[in-house]
Amino acid sequence: MWFASYKEVRRMVGIQALIATTYILYFSLIGVTIITFALIIALVVIISKQK
């Protein structure tokens, strides 16, 4: 039976943490981009109504 060494386990946990962090950053970037475009559109609508 094969058992992973502590070094391999730490490497696997580190890689999983890195992947999870990458996912969080990627989807956060998408969310911030969507919010930014929505705010820009709202500002354009508000400014165009004032004139």
ABEGO torsion letter per residue (X at the ends): XBBBBAAAAAAAAAAAAAAAAAAAAAAAAAAAAAAAAAAAAAAAAAAAAAX
